Amino acid sequence: MKTTIIYKKEDNYEIKGDFYPVAQKLSPVIVYIHGGGLFWGSREDMKAEQIELYLHAGFNVFSIDYRLAPESKLPDIKADIADALLWLENEGVKEFEYDAEKIAVIGGSAGGYLALLSGTFKKKPKAIVSFYGYGDITGDWAMKPSPHYQNMTTVPKELAKMLVSNEIITVGPIQKRYAIYMYARQNGVWIEEISGGLNKEQLSQFCPINFTSADFPPTLLLHGTMDEDVPYEQSVLMSEALTKVGVESSLITIPNGKHVFDEDWQNPIVQKAFDEVITFLKGHFE
């Protein structure tokens, strides 16, 4: 039975999370960060099958919202993820019974990127799982027009601008927000939109791959070789960078896997991948 809480509140916005508790006291917590190109999505995007899997394995689940671009920019979004972890450490323990020292962060796509970014925080999680995330937002794949999205229906600039709100957004329905992302990727302005136009040097501060060090949390990366949205190479490079500095890191390659391959729940390859996720997590929490 989930409990919806507000983990962050300011005058002009509040950010919610859904906490799914397990019966066992002092169990670990999985923080789940949804994807959506940083433009759309919500805490409710987490698949029921995945919630059930983690609960059954003995993990509490905390699925969170965060401020969305382009109304909010990368520094704000990064701060929200850090504040969610601080809420678990300081406030959540008063309401739920879990082990605040045993927190893992899991995310897919943009959520995988934010999960990797949590490895750069002062207060780091104990483990990170990134599904088709990315460690470098300064590469051509991110900053130049995407051939994959250019093959889709062209989104006019006027439409994309119309869909942007004049208020802070923390929940974004894909039906209304996906066109903003399509436009940004078609025109190579995605990173500009999420960062507010930071230059490459400034953007490097938001690239987890630049902050791999011995104290980076153990990391499991999962990526399909046929991902047309986020290149498979992004996880390969992140894995290599972590291994180079002696951090425990594994890359699970999904042959011919596309973006969001994990939604193909009945696929034996996907089932095996999730078995490995559970094994990885348990290995760091027992």
Secondary structure, DSSP 8 states (H G I E B T S, - for coil): --EEEEEEEETTEEEEEEEE--SSTTEEEEEEE--STTTSB-GGGS-HHHHHHHHHTT-EEEEE----TTTS-HHHHHHHHHHHHHHIIIIIHHHS-EEEEEEEEEEETHHHHHHHHGGGSSS--SEEEEES--S-SSSHHHHS--HHHHTS----HHHHHHTS-SS--S-B-HHHHHHHHHHHHHHT-HHHHHHTS--HHHHGGG-GGGG--TTS--EEEEEETT-SSS-THHHHHHHHHHHHTT--EEEEEETT--TTGGG-TT-HHHHHHHHHHHHHHHHHH-
